[in-house]
């Protein structure tokens, strides 16, 4: 018997440094969020903000929103400059 897939890897390329980054996500929760019926906070309330941002960017990429993923390192550089 084949094991059911329980996680997927959501991956992006940073628009600032062109580095790959991503995270493993529970596939059932991922699909629930991607349907668009619930916010990322409703589906992933206990996950840290960088994790949720990866999913928000993935939703935008798939659904025609503003898509500008950034890795944590580049995001932190921008915050330091402000």
Phi and psi restraints in degrees (range 20) as a CNS / XPLOR table:
assign (resid 1 and name C) (resid 2 and name N)
       (resid 2 and name CA) (resid 2 and name C) 1.0 -78.5 20.0 2
assign (resid 2 and name N) (resid 2 and name CA)
       (resid 2 and name C) (resid 3 and name N) 1.0 143.1 20.0 2
assign (resid 2 and name C) (resid 3 and name N)
       (resid 3 and name CA) (resid 3 and name C) 1.0 -78.3 20.0 2
assign (resid 3 and name N) (resid 3 and name CA)
       (resid 3 and name C) (resid 4 and name N) 1.0 141.6 20.0 2
assign (resid 3 and name C) (resid 4 and name N)
       (resid 4 and name CA) (resid 4 and name C) 1.0 -73.3 20.0 2
assign (resid 4 and name N) (resid 4 and name CA)
       (resid 4 and name C) (resid 5 and name N) 1.0 141.8 20.0 2
assign (resid 4 and name C) (resid 5 and name N)
       (resid 5 and name CA) (resid 5 and name C) 1.0 -74.6 20.0 2
assign (resid 5 and name N) (resid 5 and name CA)
       (resid 5 and name C) (resid 6 and name N) 1.0 126.5 20.0 2
assign (resid 5 and name C) (resid 6 and name N)
       (resid 6 and name CA) (resid 6 and name C) 1.0 -112.0 20.0 2
assign (resid 6 and name N) (resid 6 and name CA)
       (resid 6 and name C) (resid 7 and name N) 1.0 -17.3 20.0 2
assign (resid 6 and name C) (resid 7 and name N)
       (resid 7 and name CA) (resid 7 and name C) 1.0 -137.2 20.0 2
assign (resid 7 and name N) (resid 7 and name CA)
       (resid 7 and name C) (resid 8 and name N) 1.0 153.0 20.0 2
assign (resid 7 and name C) (resid 8 and name N)
       (resid 8 and name CA) (resid 8 and name C) 1.0 -128.5 20.0 2
assign (resid 8 and name N) (resid 8 and name CA)
       (resid 8 and name C) (resid 9 and name N) 1.0 159.1 20.0 2
assign (resid 8 and name C) (resid 9 and name N)
       (resid 9 and name CA) (resid 9 and name C) 1.0 -103.3 20.0 2
assign (resid 9 and name N) (resid 9 and name CA)
       (resid 9 and name C) (resid 10 and name N) 1.0 118.4 20.0 2
assign (resid 9 and name C) (resid 10 and name N)
       (resid 10 and name CA) (resid 10 and name C) 1.0 -95.9 20.0 2
assign (resid 10 and name N) (resid 10 and name CA)
       (resid 10 and name C) (resid 11 and name N) 1.0 121.4 20.0 2
assign (resid 10 and name C) (resid 11 and name N)
       (resid 11 and name CA) (resid 11 and name C) 1.0 -126.0 20.0 2
assign (resid 11 and name N) (resid 11 and name CA)
       (resid 11 and name C) (resid 12 and name N) 1.0 143.1 20.0 2
assign (resid 11 and name C) (resid 12 and name N)
       (resid 12 and name CA) (resid 12 and name C) 1.0 -135.6 20.0 2
assign (resid 12 and name N) (resid 12 and name CA)
       (resid 12 and name C) (resid 13 and name N) 1.0 167.2 20.0 2
assign (resid 12 and name C) (resid 13 and name N)
       (resid 13 and name CA) (resid 13 and name C) 1.0 -113.7 20.0 2
assign (resid 13 and name N) (resid 13 and name CA)
       (resid 13 and name C) (resid 14 and name N) 1.0 126.3 20.0 2
assign (resid 13 and name C) (resid 14 and name N)
       (resid 14 and name CA) (resid 14 and name C) 1.0 -60.9 20.0 2
assign (resid 14 and name N) (resid 14 and name CA)
       (resid 14 and name C) (resid 15 and name N) 1.0 129.9 20.0 2
assign (resid 14 and name C) (resid 15 and name N)
       (resid 15 and name CA) (resid 15 and name C) 1.0 -74.1 20.0 2
assign (resid 15 and name N) (resid 15 and name CA)
       (resid 15 and name C) (resid 16 and name N) 1.0 -15.0 20.0 2
assign (resid 15 and name C) (resid 16 and name N)
       (resid 16 and name CA) (resid 16 and name C) 1.0 -92.7 20.0 2
assign (resid 16 and name N) (resid 16 and name CA)
       (resid 16 and name C) (resid 17 and name N) 1.0 -43.0 20.0 2
assign (resid 16 and name C) (resid 17 and name N)
       (resid 17 and name CA) (resid 17 and name C) 1.0 -118.6 20.0 2
assign (resid 17 and name N) (resid 17 and name CA)
       (resid 17 and name C) (resid 18 and name N) 1.0 -3.0 20.0 2
assign (resid 17 and name C) (resid 18 and name N)
       (resid 18 and name CA) (resid 18 and name C) 1.0 64.7 20.0 2
assign (resid 18 and name N) (resid 18 and name CA)
       (resid 18 and name C) (resid 19 and name N) 1.0 24.9 20.0 2
assign (resid 18 and name C) (resid 19 and name N)
       (resid 19 and name CA) (resid 19 and name C) 1.0 -91.6 20.0 2
assign (resid 19 and name N) (resid 19 and name CA)
       (resid 19 and name C) (resid 20 and name N) 1.0 145.8 20.0 2
assign (resid 19 and name C) (resid 20 and name N)
       (resid 20 and name CA) (resid 20 and name C) 1.0 -81.3 20.0 2
assign (resid 20 and name N) (resid 20 and name CA)
       (resid 20 and name C) (resid 21 and name N) 1.0 140.0 20.0 2
assign (resid 20 and name C) (resid 21 and name N)
       (resid 21 and name CA) (resid 21 and name C) 1.0 -152.3 20.0 2
assign (resid 21 and name N) (resid 21 and name CA)
       (resid 21 and name C) (resid 22 and name N) 1.0 159.3 20.0 2
assign (resid 21 and name C) (resid 22 and name N)
       (resid 22 and name CA) (resid 22 and name C) 1.0 178.2 20.0 2
assign (resid 22 and name N) (resid 22 and name CA)
       (resid 22 and name C) (resid 23 and name N) 1.0 -169.2 20.0 2
assign (resid 22 and name C) (resid 23 and name N)
       (resid 23 and name CA) (resid 23 and name C) 1.0 -156.3 20.0 2
assign (resid 23 and name N) (resid 23 and name CA)
       (resid 23 and name C) (resid 24 and name N) 1.0 155.4 20.0 2
assign (resid 23 and name C) (resid 24 and name N)
       (resid 24 and name CA) (resid 24 and name C) 1.0 -81.4 20.0 2
assign (resid 24 and name N) (resid 24 and name CA)
       (resid 24 and name C) (resid 25 and name N) 1.0 139.7 20.0 2
assign (resid 24 and name C) (resid 25 and name N)
       (resid 25 and name CA) (resid 25 and name C) 1.0 -135.0 20.0 2
assign (resid 25 and name N) (resid 25 and name CA)
       (resid 25 and name C) (resid 26 and name N) 1.0 138.9 20.0 2
assign (resid 25 and name C) (resid 26 and name N)
       (resid 26 and name CA) (resid 26 and name C) 1.0 -59.8 20.0 2
assign (resid 26 and name N) (resid 26 and name CA)
       (resid 26 and name C) (resid 27 and name N) 1.0 123.5 20.0 2
assign (resid 26 and name C) (resid 27 and name N)
       (resid 27 and name CA) (resid 27 and name C) 1.0 -65.7 20.0 2
assign (resid 27 and name N) (resid 27 and name CA)
       (resid 27 and name C) (resid 28 and name N) 1.0 -32.6 20.0 2
assign (resid 27 and name C) (resid 28 and name N)
       (resid 28 and name CA) (resid 28 and name C) 1.0 -69.4 20.0 2
assign (resid 28 and name N) (resid 28 and name CA)
       (resid 28 and name C) (resid 29 and name N) 1.0 -42.5 20.0 2
assign (resid 28 and name C) (resid 29 and name N)
       (resid 29 and name CA) (resid 29 and name C) 1.0 -68.7 20.0 2
assign (resid 29 and name N) (resid 29 and name CA)
       (resid 29 and name C) (resid 30 and name N) 1.0 -38.8 20.0 2
assign (resid 29 and name C) (resid 30 and name N)
       (resid 30 and name CA) (resid 30 and name C) 1.0 -58.4 20.0 2
assign (resid 30 and name N) (resid 30 and name CA)
       (resid 30 and name C) (resid 31 and name N) 1.0 -48.3 20.0 2
assign (resid 30 and name C) (resid 31 and name N)
       (resid 31 and name CA) (resid 31 and name C) 1.0 -64.3 20.0 2
assign (resid 31 and name N) (resid 31 and name CA)
       (resid 31 and name C) (resid 32 and name N) 1.0 -36.5 20.0 2
assign (resid 31 and name C) (resid 32 and name N)
       (resid 32 and name CA) (resid 32 and name C) 1.0 -62.0 20.0 2
assign (resid 32 and name N) (resid 32 and name CA)
       (resid 32 and name C) (resid 33 and name N) 1.0 -44.2 20.0 2
assign (resid 32 and name C) (resid 33 and name N)
       (resid 33 and name CA) (resid 33 and name C) 1.0 -68.5 20.0 2
assign (resid 33 and name N) (resid 33 and name CA)
       (resid 33 and name C) (resid 34 and name N) 1.0 -42.5 20.0 2
assign (resid 33 and name C) (resid 34 and name N)
       (resid 34 and name CA) (resid 34 and name C) 1.0 -66.0 20.0 2
assign (resid 34 and name N) (resid 34 and name CA)
       (resid 34 and name C) (resid 35 and name N) 1.0 -21.1 20.0 2
assign (resid 34 and name C) (resid 35 and name N)
       (resid 35 and name CA) (resid 35 and name C) 1.0 -62.9 20.0 2
assign (resid 35 and name N) (resid 35 and name CA)
       (resid 35 and name C) (resid 36 and name N) 1.0 -26.9 20.0 2
assign (resid 35 and name C) (resid 36 and name N)
       (resid 36 and name CA) (resid 36 and name C) 1.0 90.6 20.0 2
assign (resid 36 and name N) (resid 36 and name CA)
       (resid 36 and name C) (resid 37 and name N) 1.0 4.2 20.0 2
assign (resid 36 and name C) (resid 37 and name N)
       (resid 37 and name CA) (resid 37 and name C) 1.0 -80.9 20.0 2
assign (resid 37 and name N) (resid 37 and name CA)
       (resid 37 and name C) (resid 38 and name N) 1.0 -24.0 20.0 2
assign (resid 37 and name C) (resid 38 and name N)
       (resid 38 and name CA) (resid 38 and name C) 1.0 -130.6 20.0 2
assign (resid 38 and name N) (resid 38 and name CA)
       (resid 38 and name C) (resid 39 and name N) 1.0 153.6 20.0 2
assign (resid 38 and name C) (resid 39 and name N)
       (resid 39 and name CA) (resid 39 and name C) 1.0 -77.0 20.0 2
assign (resid 39 and name N) (resid 39 and name CA)
       (resid 39 and name C) (resid 40 and name N) 1.0 163.5 20.0 2
assign (resid 39 and name C) (resid 40 and name N)
       (resid 40 and name CA) (resid 40 and name C) 1.0 -63.2 20.0 2
assign (resid 40 and name N) (resid 40 and name CA)
       (resid 40 and name C) (resid 41 and name N) 1.0 -32.2 20.0 2
assign (resid 40 and name C) (resid 41 and name N)
       (resid 41 and name CA) (resid 41 and name C) 1.0 -68.8 20.0 2
assign (resid 41 and name N) (resid 41 and name CA)
       (resid 41 and name C) (resid 42 and name N) 1.0 -34.3 20.0 2
assign (resid 41 and name C) (resid 42 and name N)
       (resid 42 and name CA) (resid 42 and name C) 1.0 -67.8 20.0 2
assign (resid 42 and name N) (resid 42 and name CA)
       (resid 42 and name C) (resid 43 and name N) 1.0 -38.7 20.0 2
assign (resid 42 and name C) (resid 43 and name N)
       (resid 43 and name CA) (resid 43 and name C) 1.0 -85.7 20.0 2
assign (resid 43 and name N) (resid 43 and name CA)
       (resid 43 and name C) (resid 44 and name N) 1.0 -34.8 20.0 2
assign (resid 43 and name C) (resid 44 and name N)
       (resid 44 and name CA) (resid 44 and name C) 1.0 -126.4 20.0 2
assign (resid 44 and name N) (resid 44 and name CA)
       (resid 44 and name C) (resid 45 and name N) 1.0 59.9 20.0 2
assign (resid 44 and name C) (resid 45 and name N)
       (resid 45 and name CA) (resid 45 and name C) 1.0 -67.4 20.0 2
assign (resid 45 and name N) (resid 45 and name CA)
       (resid 45 and name C) (resid 46 and name N) 1.0 -26.0 20.0 2
assign (resid 45 and name C) (resid 46 and name N)
       (resid 46 and name CA) (resid 46 and name C) 1.0 -97.3 20.0 2
assign (resid 46 and name N) (resid 46 and name CA)
       (resid 46 and name C) (resid 47 and name N) 1.0 -0.1 20.0 2
assign (resid 46 and name C) (resid 47 and name N)
       (resid 47 and name CA) (resid 47 and name C) 1.0 -87.5 20.0 2
assign (resid 47 and name N) (resid 47 and name CA)
       (resid 47 and name C) (resid 48 and name N) 1.0 151.4 20.0 2
assign (resid 47 and name C) (resid 48 and name N)
       (resid 48 and name CA) (resid 48 and name C) 1.0 -70.4 20.0 2
assign (resid 48 and name N) (resid 48 and name CA)
       (resid 48 and name C) (resid 49 and name N) 1.0 159.4 20.0 2
assign (resid 48 and name C) (resid 49 and name N)
       (resid 49 and name CA) (resid 49 and name C) 1.0 -55.3 20.0 2
assign (resid 49 and name N) (resid 49 and name CA)
       (resid 49 and name C) (resid 50 and name N) 1.0 -43.8 20.0 2
assign (resid 49 and name C) (resid 50 and name N)
       (resid 50 and name CA) (resid 50 and name C) 1.0 -60.0 20.0 2
assign (resid 50 and name N) (resid 50 and name CA)
       (resid 50 and name C) (resid 51 and name N) 1.0 -36.6 20.0 2
assign (resid 50 and name C) (resid 51 and name N)
       (resid 51 and name CA) (resid 51 and name C) 1.0 -62.2 20.0 2
assign (resid 51 and name N) (resid 51 and name CA)
       (resid 51 and name C) (resid 52 and name N) 1.0 -48.5 20.0 2
assign (resid 51 and name C) (resid 52 and name N)
       (resid 52 and name CA) (resid 52 and name C) 1.0 -64.4 20.0 2
assign (resid 52 and name N) (resid 52 and name CA)
       (resid 52 and name C) (resid 53 and name N) 1.0 -36.0 20.0 2
assign (resid 52 and name C) (resid 53 and name N)
       (resid 53 and name CA) (resid 53 and name C) 1.0 -64.6 20.0 2
assign (resid 53 and name N) (resid 53 and name CA)
       (resid 53 and name C) (resid 54 and name N) 1.0 -36.5 20.0 2
assign (resid 53 and name C) (resid 54 and name N)
       (resid 54 and name CA) (resid 54 and name C) 1.0 -59.0 20.0 2
assign (resid 54 and name N) (resid 54 and name CA)
       (resid 54 and name C) (resid 55 and name N) 1.0 -42.7 20.0 2
assign (resid 54 and name C) (resid 55 and name N)
       (resid 55 and name CA) (resid 55 and name C) 1.0 -70.1 20.0 2
assign (resid 55 and name N) (resid 55 and name CA)
       (resid 55 and name C) (resid 56 and name N) 1.0 -38.8 20.0 2
assign (resid 55 and name C) (resid 56 and name N)
       (resid 56 and name CA) (resid 56 and name C) 1.0 -61.0 20.0 2
assign (resid 56 and name N) (resid 56 and name CA)
       (resid 56 and name C) (resid 57 and name N) 1.0 -44.5 20.0 2
assign (resid 56 and name C) (resid 57 and name N)
       (resid 57 and name CA) (resid 57 and name C) 1.0 -64.0 20.0 2
assign (resid 57 and name N) (resid 57 and name CA)
       (resid 57 and name C) (resid 58 and name N) 1.0 -37.6 20.0 2
assign (resid 57 and name C) (resid 58 and name N)
       (resid 58 and name CA) (resid 58 and name C) 1.0 -65.5 20.0 2
assign (resid 58 and name N) (resid 58 and name CA)
       (resid 58 and name C) (resid 59 and name N) 1.0 -40.7 20.0 2
assign (resid 58 and name C) (resid 59 and name N)
       (resid 59 and name CA) (resid 59 and name C) 1.0 -61.7 20.0 2
assign (resid 59 and name N) (resid 59 and name CA)
       (resid 59 and name C) (resid 60 and name N) 1.0 -44.8 20.0 2
assign (resid 59 and name C) (resid 60 and name N)
       (resid 60 and name CA) (resid 60 and name C) 1.0 -62.8 20.0 2
assign (resid 60 and name N) (resid 60 and name CA)
       (resid 60 and name C) (resid 61 and name N) 1.0 -41.6 20.0 2
assign (resid 60 and name C) (resid 61 and name N)
       (resid 61 and name CA) (resid 61 and name C) 1.0 -61.5 20.0 2
assign (resid 61 and name N) (resid 61 and name CA)
       (resid 61 and name C) (resid 62 and name N) 1.0 -40.8 20.0 2
assign (resid 61 and name C) (resid 62 and name N)
       (resid 62 and name CA) (resid 62 and name C) 1.0 -79.9 20.0 2
assign (resid 62 and name N) (resid 62 and name CA)
       (resid 62 and name C) (resid 63 and name N) 1.0 -22.1 20.0 2
assign (resid 62 and name C) (resid 63 and name N)
       (resid 63 and name CA) (resid 63 and name C) 1.0 -120.0 20.0 2
assign (resid 63 and name N) (resid 63 and name CA)
       (resid 63 and name C) (resid 64 and name N) 1.0 14.0 20.0 2
assign (resid 63 and name C) (resid 64 and name N)
       (resid 64 and name CA) (resid 64 and name C) 1.0 78.6 20.0 2
assign (resid 64 and name N) (resid 64 and name CA)
       (resid 64 and name C) (resid 65 and name N) 1.0 35.6 20.0 2
assign (resid 64 and name C) (resid 65 and name N)
       (resid 65 and name CA) (resid 65 and name C) 1.0 -100.8 20.0 2
assign (resid 65 and name N) (resid 65 and name CA)
       (resid 65 and name C) (resid 66 and name N) 1.0 -174.3 20.0 2
assign (resid 65 and name C) (resid 66 and name N)
       (resid 66 and name CA) (resid 66 and name C) 1.0 -70.6 20.0 2
assign (resid 66 and name N) (resid 66 and name CA)
       (resid 66 and name C) (resid 67 and name N) 1.0 118.9 20.0 2
assign (resid 66 and name C) (resid 67 and name N)
       (resid 67 and name CA) (resid 67 and name C) 1.0 -115.7 20.0 2
assign (resid 67 and name N) (resid 67 and name CA)
       (resid 67 and name C) (resid 68 and name N) 1.0 107.0 20.0 2
assign (resid 67 and name C) (resid 68 and name N)
       (resid 68 and name CA) (resid 68 and name C) 1.0 -144.7 20.0 2
assign (resid 68 and name N) (resid 68 and name CA)
       (resid 68 and name C) (resid 69 and name N) 1.0 74.6 20.0 2
assign (resid 68 and name C) (resid 69 and name N)
       (resid 69 and name CA) (resid 69 and name C) 1.0 -72.4 20.0 2
assign (resid 69 and name N) (resid 69 and name CA)
       (resid 69 and name C) (resid 70 and name N) 1.0 141.8 20.0 2
assign (resid 69 and name C) (resid 70 and name N)
       (resid 70 and name CA) (resid 70 and name C) 1.0 -134.5 20.0 2
assign (resid 70 and name N) (resid 70 and name CA)
       (resid 70 and name C) (resid 71 and name N) 1.0 139.7 20.0 2
assign (resid 70 and name C) (resid 71 and name N)
       (resid 71 and name CA) (resid 71 and name C) 1.0 -71.5 20.0 2
assign (resid 71 and name N) (resid 71 and name CA)
       (resid 71 and name C) (resid 72 and name N) 1.0 164.3 20.0 2
assign (resid 71 and name C) (resid 72 and name N)
       (resid 72 and name CA) (resid 72 and name C) 1.0 -58.5 20.0 2
assign (resid 72 and name N) (resid 72 and name CA)
       (resid 72 and name C) (resid 73 and name N) 1.0 -40.2 20.0 2
assign (resid 72 and name C) (resid 73 and name N)
       (resid 73 and name CA) (resid 73 and name C) 1.0 -62.1 20.0 2
assign (resid 73 and name N) (resid 73 and name CA)
       (resid 73 and name C) (resid 74 and name N) 1.0 -45.8 20.0 2
assign (resid 73 and name C) (resid 74 and name N)
       (resid 74 and name CA) (resid 74 and name C) 1.0 -69.2 20.0 2
assign (resid 74 and name N) (resid 74 and name CA)
       (resid 74 and name C) (resid 75 and name N) 1.0 -38.3 20.0 2
assign (resid 74 and name C) (resid 75 and name N)
       (resid 75 and name CA) (resid 75 and name C) 1.0 -60.8 20.0 2
assign (resid 75 and name N) (resid 75 and name CA)
       (resid 75 and name C) (resid 76 and name N) 1.0 -43.1 20.0 2
assign (resid 75 and name C) (resid 76 and name N)
       (resid 76 and name CA) (resid 76 and name C) 1.0 -65.3 20.0 2
assign (resid 76 and name N) (resid 76 and name CA)
       (resid 76 and name C) (resid 77 and name N) 1.0 -35.7 20.0 2
assign (resid 76 and name C) (resid 77 and name N)
       (resid 77 and name CA) (resid 77 and name C) 1.0 -62.6 20.0 2
assign (resid 77 and name N) (resid 77 and name CA)
       (resid 77 and name C) (resid 78 and name N) 1.0 -41.2 20.0 2
assign (resid 77 and name C) (resid 78 and name N)
       (resid 78 and name CA) (resid 78 and name C) 1.0 -64.7 20.0 2
assign (resid 78 and name N) (resid 78 and name CA)
       (resid 78 and name C) (resid 79 and name N) 1.0 -43.7 20.0 2
assign (resid 78 and name C) (resid 79 and name N)
       (resid 79 and name CA) (resid 79 and name C) 1.0 -63.1 20.0 2
assign (resid 79 and name N) (resid 79 and name CA)
       (resid 79 and name C) (resid 80 and name N) 1.0 -36.0 20.0 2
assign (resid 79 and name C) (resid 80 and name N)
       (resid 80 and name CA) (resid 80 and name C) 1.0 -68.3 20.0 2
assign (resid 80 and name N) (resid 80 and name CA)
       (resid 80 and name C) (resid 81 and name N) 1.0 -32.0 20.0 2
assign (resid 80 and name C) (resid 81 and name N)
       (resid 81 and name CA) (resid 81 and name C) 1.0 -72.5 20.0 2
assign (resid 81 and name N) (resid 81 and name CA)
       (resid 81 and name C) (resid 82 and name N) 1.0 -24.8 20.0 2
